[in-house]
Amino acid sequence: MLIGATWHFPLANRSGREVIRLTPGMAFGTGTHATTKSCLILLEKWIGDEERGRLLDIGTGSGILAIAGAKLGAIDVTAVEVDPVALAVARGNARINGVASKIVFRETLPSRSRYRWVVANVTAPVLIELSGIVADRVGPGGTLILSGILATEWRGVFLRYRERFTLVRRIQRGEWITLLLEKRKK
Ligand SMILES: C[S@@+](CC[C@H](N)C(=O)[O-])C[C@H]1O[C@@H](n2cnc3c(N)ncnc32)[C@H](O)[C@@H]1O
């Protein structure tokens, strides 16, 4: 996955990888932050390699992970963002990248649907507070990526999910941790 600001296009891309054009505006998510990078790498590996499914992106910011998921082959994407300014930026970025029709943007978490992949790059307190509803949104055998967690916080976050999830990978970049969890089928 290559990320470039809209003003850097046309971008030299000899890798054959998917490209995202972004205007970050007032929203978090240019692709340079350690947490965003880790999430992108995991999405690229897991969505790229596996069967098709639906993606939920919690704390979409600029829309970067939702757009990546749509380009990598998710059937559809739901992107949640509490900040209305960021939400407007994310909608614009989805249009620029030609994936607006695949992404539904909203300010609140869906209360029913189940997703093959859920990615939440927010903060440890938010991941702890929302652990029940976030865990419910992942389908049986589904994948949950949790990020925005400091190295000192990851055990406390995992504690809230470990009853229903197995820890598959823990990535550390600098002081930031990203967890890849798999939901148990029963
Ligand atoms: C660290 S940024 C991540 C942005 C982008 N997903 C990325 O990976 O670069 C976290 C975003 O989550 C949003 N956020 C914080 N709490 C939230 C919540 N409870 N529900 C949805 N979005 C939330 C923030 O407004 C912010 O835009």
PDBQT file of the ligand as one rigid body, heavy atoms in Angstrom, charges set to zero:
ROOT
HETATM    1  C1  LIG A 201      -5.344   7.796  16.059  1.00  0.00    +0.000 C 
HETATM    2  S1  LIG A 201      -6.626   8.422  15.025  1.00  0.00    +0.000 S 
HETATM    3  C2  LIG A 201      -6.625   7.153  13.769  1.00  0.00    +0.000 C 
HETATM    4  C3  LIG A 201      -6.960   7.646  12.385  1.00  0.00    +0.000 C 
HETATM    5  C4  LIG A 201      -6.796   6.595  11.292  1.00  0.00    +0.000 C 
HETATM    6  N1  LIG A 201      -7.711   5.488  11.482  1.00  0.00    +0.000 N 
HETATM    7  C5  LIG A 201      -5.390   6.046  11.239  1.00  0.00    +0.000 C 
HETATM    8  O1  LIG A 201      -5.193   4.861  11.460  1.00  0.00    +0.000 OA
HETATM    9  O2  LIG A 201      -4.460   6.835  10.966  1.00  0.00    +0.000 OA
HETATM   10  C6  LIG A 201      -8.038   8.075  16.001  1.00  0.00    +0.000 C 
HETATM   11  C7  LIG A 201      -9.357   8.638  15.508  1.00  0.00    +0.000 C 
HETATM   12  O3  LIG A 201     -10.414   8.059  16.288  1.00  0.00    +0.000 OA
HETATM   13  C8  LIG A 201     -11.405   9.033  16.535  1.00  0.00    +0.000 C 
HETATM   14  N2  LIG A 201     -12.135   8.569  17.723  1.00  0.00    +0.000 N 
HETATM   15  C9  LIG A 201     -11.795   8.699  19.036  1.00  0.00    +0.000 A 
HETATM   16  N3  LIG A 201     -12.699   8.094  19.814  1.00  0.00    +0.000 NA
HETATM   17  C10 LIG A 201     -13.632   7.537  18.988  1.00  0.00    +0.000 A 
HETATM   18  C11 LIG A 201     -14.825   6.769  19.202  1.00  0.00    +0.000 A 
HETATM   19  N4  LIG A 201     -15.254   6.454  20.420  1.00  0.00    +0.000 N 
HETATM   20  N5  LIG A 201     -15.547   6.373  18.119  1.00  0.00    +0.000 NA
HETATM   21  C12 LIG A 201     -15.126   6.697  16.867  1.00  0.00    +0.000 A 
HETATM   22  N6  LIG A 201     -14.023   7.445  16.611  1.00  0.00    +0.000 NA
HETATM   23  C13 LIG A 201     -13.275   7.844  17.657  1.00  0.00    +0.000 A 
HETATM   24  C14 LIG A 201     -10.620  10.323  16.684  1.00  0.00    +0.000 C 
HETATM   25  O4  LIG A 201     -11.441  11.459  16.460  1.00  0.00    +0.000 OA
HETATM   26  C15 LIG A 201      -9.521  10.144  15.637  1.00  0.00    +0.000 C 
HETATM   27  O5  LIG A 201      -9.901  10.688  14.390  1.00  0.00    +0.000 OA
ENDROOT
TORSDOF 0
